[in-house]
């Protein structure tokens, strides 16, 4: 451009990065600011995660109020958006127990929640499906679809399903348009197996011993741990209350709920 | 009470029905009001259907503002509540066509809508179910469950399914806690059959002729018409636009949407 400027009759106008000087209430090119002078700027990521996602007003020096209002309307804060909280982990890892305890806490933060756990899913959604890998994938897809539908309408669903495979879980995340918090219940297999509330591990071990493996997660079927879950809990080390606390802390951090006493505008 | 008053030492205090006199701004016993004097009263049904359901403030002469505010909070207006619109009727009766046209119109009234029609249901919800009566009932139950879940979170679902039996439809109404508008697509069988977009009627007639009835609604399986649908349309007589208009009129009447220009408070 500079090289061919004369030839094409166009000149580059150098655009310098500007920065705000709060003490002078004016902008200045970043390379003209003297050392020691206070400056302020907000990055694109900060606009998205620290202001819009949390419903915080952009300062007037950064964005005209009329523009800020349009940004807020097209990008509602996280606490006004739908949400899917997805508990994944071995049978007996504490998914349903922690999810049940979380329901009440979320109501205190103004999030009314529907819980899709094994019982609810068997009663209302999974009839007709068996235990083949395909049918189990269909089941997880369906739970993810329903949670995504509720999230689209601003609602919150807690899903507590073993969901051993990574791909269907990642698909569920997409169906909720990213308003998705994955809670990995990383309780060790031996602890889960020693609990064996429903006697399923014993049944699965016997089936293997009898040469009729039933494809039970952790025994004769793999569990693919999440690569970057939002929250990891281990109910062999933490109490249910502490697990709930860890999830609440993450939801506050992302902005899906507001600290008590902070009423949404 | 009057008879045994002396014996038990209690006297009946006669309570007279009171009525408001707007011109005097006072209450008076209804039997003391002179003929020709203006009176005002609001029945319990009117409180529920004409005020609370429509988000209209109760007048101060009827209810103290503090009480009215509590009534409004516990009984949000219909336009803030979830809603299931359930299209039922024969194959080819126009359910899906009218439902699709309604989606856009409802968005104009601020209701964002998810549409559960045959395609969506087959893709996401009904895999594993067959055509037995039991499986078809399970399918309708499931659609009703999902719509009810969305409605609980304040969302709107349009369901377009033949749903030939009355009991599963009535169950779906319960799952949406009564926030349910049943649209009966009452297009005559011969018109539906002459359309036969998917060739299903021809297939069903052939199956009957071959002595292998497939249980197709209207051919060799009954359709139980709704007893009191909120809206009845006949796409052999009304245009799609007119059908949509009829549904919109009913939604305005019940208060699920507000007339254009009426912003919710």
HADDOCK unambig.tbl for C-alpha pairs under 7 A between the chains (distance, minus, plus):
assign (segid A and resid 124 and name CA) (segid B and resid 142 and name CA) 5.91 0.50 0.50
assign (segid A and resid 124 and name CA) (segid B and resid 145 and name CA) 6.91 0.50 0.50
assign (segid A and resid 125 and name CA) (segid B and resid 142 and name CA) 6.25 0.50 0.50
assign (segid A and resid 128 and name CA) (segid B and resid 128 and name CA) 4.81 0.50 0.50
assign (segid A and resid 128 and name CA) (segid B and resid 129 and name CA) 5.53 0.50 0.50
assign (segid A and resid 129 and name CA) (segid B and resid 128 and name CA) 5.53 0.50 0.50
assign (segid A and resid 142 and name CA) (segid B and resid 124 and name CA) 5.89 0.50 0.50
assign (segid A and resid 142 and name CA) (segid B and resid 125 and name CA) 6.24 0.50 0.50
assign (segid A and resid 145 and name CA) (segid B and resid 124 and name CA) 6.90 0.50 0.50
assign (segid A and resid 146 and name CA) (segid B and resid 146 and name CA) 6.82 0.50 0.50
assign (segid A and resid 150 and name CA) (segid B and resid 150 and name CA) 5.15 0.50 0.50
assign (segid A and resid 150 and name CA) (segid B and resid 153 and name CA) 6.98 0.50 0.50
assign (segid A and resid 153 and name CA) (segid B and resid 150 and name CA) 6.98 0.50 0.50
assign (segid A and resid 153 and name CA) (segid B and resid 153 and name CA) 6.97 0.50 0.50
assign (segid A and resid 153 and name CA) (segid B and resid 154 and name CA) 6.96 0.50 0.50
assign (segid A and resid 153 and name CA) (segid B and resid 155 and name CA) 5.00 0.50 0.50
assign (segid A and resid 154 and name CA) (segid B and resid 153 and name CA) 6.97 0.50 0.50
assign (segid A and resid 155 and name CA) (segid B and resid 153 and name CA) 5.01 0.50 0.50
